[in-house]
Amino acid sequence: MPDLIATRDMRYATRALQAGDPFQASNQDARILIAIKKARAADASADPSAAAPTLDELRDKAAKLGITVSTRWGDKRLLEEIAKVASA
């Protein structure tokens, strides 16, 4: 039985679950709940703080470092520019 985490408020197996609540489901139910985005696998959410920064966070960081940011720059270019300034 896979461990899951509810992504939305829902009822499962007579329990009222809120978003973020861990629970276990049968293999078949787990596949269905993941497919309809009512749950996600517990191991896939190991550490959300280790996720890559968003584009807005990168733009804010670049602006704080004094980099003139073009709206056309993607995350790769922003990371390169931040690294250049950080190493200088």
C-alpha positions as CSV (number, residue, x, y, z in Angstrom):
1,M,0.0,0.0,0.0
2,P,1.7,3.2,-1.1
3,D,2.0,6.2,1.1
4,L,0.3,9.3,-0.3
5,I,-0.3,12.9,0.6
6,A,-3.6,14.6,-0.1
7,T,-3.3,17.6,-2.4
8,R,-6.9,18.7,-1.9
9,D,-9.5,18.4,0.8
10,M,-11.3,15.1,0.2
11,R,-12.9,12.0,1.8
12,Y,-11.1,8.7,1.5
13,A,-12.1,5.5,3.2
14,T,-14.5,7.2,5.6
15,R,-11.9,9.8,6.6
16,A,-12.0,13.5,5.9
17,L,-8.6,14.5,4.7
18,Q,-7.2,18.0,4.3
19,A,-4.5,19.0,1.8
20,G,-1.2,17.9,3.1
21,D,-2.5,15.0,5.2
22,P,-0.6,11.7,4.8
23,F,-2.5,8.5,4.2
24,Q,-2.3,5.0,2.7
25,A,-4.3,3.7,-0.2
26,S,-4.5,0.5,-2.2
27,N,-2.4,0.3,-5.4
28,Q,-5.4,0.8,-7.6
29,D,-6.8,3.7,-5.6
30,A,-3.4,5.3,-5.4
31,R,-3.0,5.3,-9.2
32,I,-6.5,6.8,-9.6
33,L,-6.0,9.5,-6.9
34,I,-2.6,10.5,-8.4
35,A,-4.1,10.6,-11.9
36,I,-7.0,12.9,-10.9
37,K,-4.5,15.0,-8.8
38,K,-6.2,14.5,-5.5
39,A,-3.0,13.0,-4.1
40,R,0.7,12.7,-4.7
41,A,3.3,10.1,-3.7
42,A,4.8,10.8,-0.3
43,D,8.4,10.1,-1.4
44,A,8.1,12.6,-4.2
45,S,7.7,15.4,-1.7
46,A,10.8,14.7,0.3
47,D,12.0,18.4,0.8
48,P,10.1,21.2,-1.0
49,S,12.6,23.7,0.2
50,A,15.3,22.0,-2.0
51,A,13.3,22.8,-5.1
52,A,14.8,25.1,-7.7
53,P,14.0,28.7,-7.2
54,T,11.2,30.2,-9.3
55,L,11.8,32.8,-12.1
56,D,10.4,35.6,-9.9
57,E,12.8,34.6,-7.0
58,L,15.7,34.7,-9.4
59,R,14.7,38.1,-10.8
60,D,14.4,39.5,-7.3
61,K,17.9,38.1,-6.4
62,A,19.4,39.5,-9.5
63,A,17.8,42.9,-8.9
64,K,19.2,42.9,-5.3
65,L,22.7,42.2,-6.8
66,G,22.3,45.2,-9.1
67,I,21.9,43.2,-12.3
68,T,19.7,44.9,-15.0
69,V,17.3,42.0,-15.8
70,S,15.7,41.6,-19.2
71,T,12.1,40.2,-19.2
72,R,13.2,37.8,-22.0
73,W,15.8,36.1,-19.8
74,G,14.9,32.6,-18.6
75,D,16.1,30.9,-15.4
76,K,19.3,29.6,-17.1
77,R,20.5,33.1,-18.1
78,L,19.5,34.5,-14.7
79,L,21.5,31.8,-12.9
80,E,24.5,32.6,-15.2
81,E,24.4,36.3,-14.5
82,I,24.0,35.8,-10.8
83,A,27.0,33.4,-10.8
84,K,29.1,36.0,-12.7
85,V,28.4,38.7,-10.1
86,A,28.8,36.4,-7.2
87,S,32.2,35.2,-8.4
88,A,33.5,38.7,-9.1
